[in-house]
Amino acid sequence: MNPNADYLGIVTMLRSLREQGLVSGSEAKKIAARLMVQLGADIIISL
């Protein structure tokens, strides 16, 4: 699979969780940063 596509899907999910109030903005950013490294994604997407 493409790590950038996987990362984009995760960021989309994190945005949705943040908008619903289930995760804070700072938590979402930490999760996204950690997963970007683990997946090997090389795109930058803003939460």
Secondary structure, 3 states (H helix, E strand, C coil): CCHHHHHHHHHHHHHHHHHCCCCCHHHHHHHHHHHHHHHCCCCCCCC
